[in-house]
Amino acid sequence: MLIDDDSLRVLLLALVIDALVGDPDWLWRRVPHPVVLFGRTIDRLDAALNNTSWSDGERRAAGVLAVVVLVVGAGVVGWLIARALLVAPFGWVLEAVVASAFIAQRSLYDHVARVQQAFASGGLEAARRAVSAIVGRDPQALDEAGVCRAAIETTAENFSDGVVAPVFWFALLGLPGLMAYKAINTADSMIGHLTERHRAFGWAAARLDDLVNLVPARLSALLLAIAAPVVGGSFMGSLRIALDDARKHRSPNAGWPESAMAAALGLALAGPRVYPERVVDDPFINAAGRKGAVPADISRALRLLVAGCVVEGAVYAALALLV
């Protein structure tokens, strides 16, 4: 399945549903979220195939097998659901509802907004607790500017991973592509780390995640650059910093949306960071920008996120009129 009018109609409705509803807690308290099911599958594959007595080569091969099983399984489930909905009454609406569960516009906004709200209601300690729910770095090592930068950086990165990429793969390959992408992304978040247990076994998950995010990451930078005037930035300035500074990030993809957002907000992002297991001494992105981020900058980042989502929706709406 490649981009066509029917898939774009479903996609646009899915974007609207996610923006209005997000991830309703009342539903996911009663039934497991599909991403939770991916996580359970990954845990089982990790337990069954990641034998610590094997060599790195053997564990890497086992990790490749685990990823193949996971991705093929997710794609097949997506295909079966899509086929079943073809003959269901209002099947395209139901498909949009299913697709919306894998798009994170509203949930990303809500999680980041809680950090800004925590500053207002409980100060730095409350903000540290709130940001610890969305980033992996050590919250006690963060001052006010560090908490704000962490929230803004995760907004940029998850705009790419949680919004632009799943939408891109749905537009290209329908539900099978969307579900396969989310399985890959979930695997990377769980086992794609340089820890002793997962350095070899998680290699395939991390590299495949890099691959499937190559285009979406760059597209997300473009969308944020287009939206930059909403927060006082400029299109060309954001695009220039993305082209110049994205490579400074240790990830081949995360640097693109982060650098575009940094330039749009006039902030320096990334830089040295403290995680529970290590210290990352990275250079700053948009180093000429302001390093002293404040809670109001989180609000600006959220406005940019909303504007980026609107631009993305407009792009796909335009495509729907053309195909």
N, C-alpha and C positions, 0 to 999 in steps of 0.2 A: 504494500500500500504506500503510494506517494501522496503528496499534498493534493487534495481535491476539495470541491465545494462542500461535500457532506462532512468530511472530517473537520474542516474549518468551522462549519456551523456548530458541530458538537463542541469543538475547542472553545469557541467564543462563549457558549453557554456555560461550559465548565469554569471559565475564568470568572464569569459573573456569579455563579453559585459559590465559588470559593471566596470571592471578595465579600459576599454578603453573609455567608454562613461560617466559613472557615472549618475548623475541626471541632464539632460540638462535643463537649465533654460528656453530656448525657448519653450520647450514642456509643462513644468509645469506652465508656465504663461498663457497658453491657456486652459489647462484642469487641474482639481484638481488632485494632487498626491493621490494615494490610501490611504496613511497614513493620509492625510488631511481629507479624507472621514471618516476614522475611528474616527478621532478627532471630527468631527462634530456629528457623531453618539453618541460618548461618552458625548459630551456636552448636547445633547438632553436627553439622559438617566439620566444624572445628574440633569437636570432641572425638569424632569418629576417624578423621583423616590426619589431624595434626599430631603425629606421634613424635614426642620430644626425643626419642632414642634414635630417630632417623637422621641421616645427614642433611645438610642444607639443600642439596640437590633433590633428594627424595621428598623433602617437605615442600620445596617449591613446586615439584611436579604434582604433589597431592593438592596444593593450593590451586593449581591450574584446573585440576579435575573438579574441585569444589566449586569454582567459579563457573565452569561449564555447566555443571548440574544445576546450579542456582539460576543462571541466566536463561538457559533453555527451559527450565521449569516455569519461570516467571513469564517468559514469552508465550509458552503453550497455554498457560492459564489465561493470559490476556486474550489470546486468539479464541479460546473456547468461550469466554465471556462475550466477546464481540460477536461471535457467530450466533450465540444464543439470543443476543439482543436484536439481531437483524430481523427476527420474526416476532419479537415481542411488541405489543401495542406501545406506541411512544418510545420505542427502543432507543432512539437517538437521544431522548431526554434522559433515560436511565443511564446510557453510556456517559453522558456529560456528568451525571451525579457521581458515577464511579471514577471518572477521570479527575474530578475536583478533589477527591480524597488524596490524590498524589501531588497536588499543587499547593504551595505553601505561602501564598500572598498574605492571607489574613493571619495565619498563625505566626508567621515571621514578624509581621507588624505588631501583633499583640505581645509576643515575647520580648521584643526590643523595647516597646513602650513601657513595659513593667519596670525596666531599669530606670528610665527617666522618671517614672512615677515614684519609684522607691527613693530616689534622691529627694523628692519633694516631701515624702511622708516620713522617711526614717533616716535620711542622711547617708553618709558614705557606707556605713556598715550594712544598711538595708540594700543599698545598690550593689555592694559586693555579693550579697546573697543572691540577688536577682540575676546578676550577670553570670554567676557560676552555673546557672541552669542552661546557658546557651554557649559558653566557651569553655575550653579545656584548661586554660591557664590558671595559675594559683591566684585566687581572688585576694588573699591577704597580702600579696605582693603588689597590689594595684592601689595607687592613689586615685584621687578624683579624675584626673586626666587619663590615667590608665584604664579605669573602668569605662569612661566615655569612649576612648579609642577602641577598646575591645568590643563594645556594643555596636559601634559604627562599622568596624571591620567585619563583624559577623553579619551585619545587615547587607553589606556589599557582597560578601562571599556567598551567602545563602540566597540572595537575589538571583545569582547565577545558578547555584546547585538546586535550589528549591523551587524556583519559579521559571527562569528562562530555559534551563535544560529540559525539565520534564515537558514543558509546553512544546519545545522544539522537536523532541522525539515523538510526542503524540502527533504533531502535525505531519511528521515524516512517515511514521510507521504505525499510527493508531495505538490502541490499547496494548498490543504486544510490545511495541517499542517503548511506551511509557512505563510499563511494569518491569521490563527488562532493565531500563535505565535506573529505576528506583532500587531494584535489587542490587545492581552494581554499586550505586552510591551508598547504600546501606552497608554492603560488605566492606567497602573502603573505610567507612566510619568505624566499623567494628574490628576489622582485622588488618587494615592497611597501615599498620604502624611499625616503627622501627624498634619494637620491643624484642626481647629475647625470644618470646613465644611466637611472635607474628612476623618477624623480619623476613623470613623465607616463605612461610606459608601464606602470608598476606601479600606477597609481591605481585601476584597476578591481579588481585583485586585492585591494588593501588595503581598499577600501570593501566589497567582497562578503564578505571575511573578517569585517569588523566586523558585517555584517548577520547572517550565519549563526551568529555567536557571541553574539548579543544574549540569547537565552533561556538557552543553556547557561551563560554566565558568571554570570548571576543565580541559576540553579539551583545552580551550584557553590558560590556564597557561602552559600546556604541549607543545603546538605549539610555544609559545613565548620562552620557555626554549630551545627547539630544535633550534630555530633561534638565540639564544643569542650570539653565537660566531661571528655573523655578526657585532655586535657592541662592541666586545671585552669581552663579558661575557662568562659564561660557562654553559653548559647544567645542570650539577649536582648542581652547585651553585644556579642557578635560581630555579631549582626544589626543592632544600632543603629549600630555603627561602619561596617559595610558601607553602610548607607543614607546615613550622613552623609559618609563619606570617599571612596567609590568615584569620585565625580566629580572628585576632586583629581588622579587619574591621567590622564596624557595620552591613554591608550587608553580608549575608551568601554566596554571590557569587562574588561581586566586588573585594573582597580581593585577589582572586586567580589570575586573570590577572594582577592586580596592583602589587602584590608582586613579580610575575615572572618578570615583566618589571622593577621594582625597582632594583632587583638583577642584571639583565642583564646590566642595565645602571650604576650600582654602586651608585644609589641615594637612599635617604630616602624619601618616599612618604607618603601621607595621613597626619596624625598629626592634630594639631588644625586648624580649618577652620572657617571662618566667613561667614554666610549666612544672607540675609536681615532680616529673622525672628528669627534667633538663632545663637549661637556660638556652634560649635562642638569641644569638647576637646578630640579627639581621639589620641591614641598612634601612633608613627611613624611605618611604615612598612619598614623593612630593616633598622632599626635605626642606624646601624653602617655605613650606606652609607652617601654620601655627601648631606647635606641639601641645600647647595647653588647652586641650579640648575641654569643654564644659557641658553640663547637662542640656543646655539649650541647643548644642550641636547635635545631640541625639534626636531632638525634635526636627531639626533641619534634615538629618539623614532620613528620617521617616517620611518627611514630605517628598524627598527625592525618590525614595522607594515607591511611594504611591504614584508619583509622576512617571517613573520608569515603567511601572505596570500599565499605566494608561497608554503610554507610547507603544508598549508591546501589543496591547489589545488593538490599538489603531492599526498597527502594521498587519496583523493577521486579518483584521476586518477588511483592509484594503486588498489583501491577497484573495479573500473570499469573493470580492467583487471582480477580480481579474481572471480567476481560474474557472 
